[in-house]
Amino acid sequence: MPLLEIRWHGRGGQGAKTAALLFADAALETGKYIQAFPEYGPERMGAPVQAFNRLSDEPIHLHCGIKSPKIVVVLDPTLAETVNITEGLPEDGVVVINTTESPDAMREKLGLTKQKVFTVDASKIAKETLGRDIPNTPMLGALIKATGILNFDSMLKSVEEKLKKKFPNNPELVAKNIEAIKKAYQEVGR
């Protein structure tokens, strides 16, 4: 696999950084070289944030921001109104966005012609499974379905192990996150 760059867009508190880290851990376990890092300053809850991943079969020697991601994952569709979420996206790029709108409607709204657009109502899934609008784990499922860059079952197992360590006294929360990932994987549309 040549170097693949991913940019995550979200708002503070939605878990973009956590999603990028969970994705990185899952990719690392498959033997890939990986980077995961956020970009934010003193932002408060709800402010726009970005997180990034680099993935490769070869060692990664870049240590700079990502300007031209092949994949963009958007946790909050309202960001499209204030942030250029498709900046640097190549013609063969992929956008995975949390929205109730169809892929065609989002493609038109974003002014895209050749890029692939995938949509999923990750907020609804999060509310139904987790009881809160934190769409990061459902968006992991949508990302994997849209791109196939990792094996779904391997990613799911890795995320489950990491969440068990993060929430050792809350197995119900871990189970709900796994359910949310599975639902988004099944419901993503193109």
N, C-alpha and C positions, 0 to 999 in steps of 0.2 A: 504494500500500500504506500503510495507516495504521501507526502505530507498533506494532512487534511486539517483545516482550521474551522472552528465553530465559534460563533459569537452568540451569547445568550443575552437577551434583553428582558429586564424585569423592573420591578419597583422594590425598594427596600422592604424586606419582610416577606417577599413572595418566594424566596428560596432559590434565586438564580445561581448564587455562589454554591449553595449546597448541591444543587443539581449538577453543576459542572464538576464538583468534586466527586460525587457519586459515580458519574459517568467515567471520570478519570480512573477511579479505583477499579471499576468493572473492566475497562480497557486494559489496564495494567495487568490484571489477572489473566488476560488472554495472550500475554507476551508482547503487547505493543509498547512502544515508547509513547509517553504521554506527558502533557503539561496541562495544568488547570490553574487559572488565576483570575481574581476579580479586578475590576477597575472602579474604584470609588474613592471619594474623599470623605468629608464630614457629612455626607448625606443623612437625612433623617428617614424615618419610616415613610414609605410611599414615594420617595424621590427616585428618579430613574437611575438604574445601576446596570452595569454590564459585567459579564463573566466570560471567560474564554477557555477553549480547549485546543490543543494541538495533538494530533494522533499520527503515528508513523510506524512502519516496520523497521526503520533505521533510527539511530540516535538523533535527537533533535538538538541542534546547536543554536537555534534562534532564541533570543531572550529579549523580545520587544513586543509591543502591542500588535494586535491583529487588525490589519486594514482591509484585507480582501478575503473574507471568510467564504468558504464553499457552502456552508450551512449557517442559517440564522434561525434561532429558536426564540420565539417571542411569548413571554408569559402573560403579558398584559396588552391586549389589542389597542387600548387607548394611547399607547406609546407611539403608534403609527401617526398620530395627529401632531406630535410635538418633536419626535426624534426620527431621523432618517434611518429607519431600521434596515433598509436594504443597501445602505452605502457600501460600496466596494464589492457587492455581490456579483459574481460573473454570470454570463448568460446561461451557463449550465449549473447555476447555483440552486439551492433548495431553501425554502422558507417553511418552517413549521410554526403555526401560530394558534394560540389559544383564543378561539372566537366562536360565536354562534353562526357566523356567516359561512357561506360556501367557499371552497377554494377559488372558484371562478370570480366570485364577488370580491374576494381579497386580492386576487391577481389584478383585477381592474382598479381597485382602490389604491393599490401600491404602485400602479403603473408598470407592471411587469409584463413581459411578452413571452420570453423563452424559458424563464426560470420555473421550476416546479414549486407548487404551493400546496401544502397540506394543512388542513384545519381539524381541530378537535375542541370540543367544549370542556376543556380541562378544569375550568372553574366550577362548572356544574358537577363534574365527576368528583372533584375535591370536596365540594359541599355535601354531596350525597354520601361519600365514603368516610371523609375525615371530619365532617361537621364544620369545616372552615374553608375559606377560599384561599388555599395555599396550593397553587397549581404546579409546583415544581416536579413532584414525583409523577403525576400523570403525564407531564410533558416529556419525561424520560421514555415512557412507553411509546408516545407518539413519535419521538425522534427515532427510536429504533425501528418502528414499523415503516416510517417514511423513507429511511435511508438504508436499512439493513447493515449498517456499519459494524454492529456487534450481534452476536447470537443472543436472541431474546432470553432464552432460559438461563444462559450463563450470566447475563446482565442482571436478571431478576434475583438469582441466587446471591450474587455479589452485593446487590443493594440490600437484600434482606439481612445478610450477615453484618453489614455496616450499620444498619438501623438497629439491629439487636444490640450492638455495642454502644450506640449512641443513646438508646432508650432501654437499658437493661431491665427496668422495672415496669415497662409498659408494652408487653407483648401484643396487646390489642391495637395500639397505635402502629406497630410494625405491620401487623396483619392488614390493617386498613390501608396503609401506604402501598403494600403489595397489591391489594385489590384495585386500588386506584390506577396503578401502573398497567395492570392487565386490562382494565376497562378502556383506558385511553388507547392502548395498543389495538384493541378490537374496533374502536369507534373512529379512529383517524380516517379522514376522507381526503380524496385527491380529485 
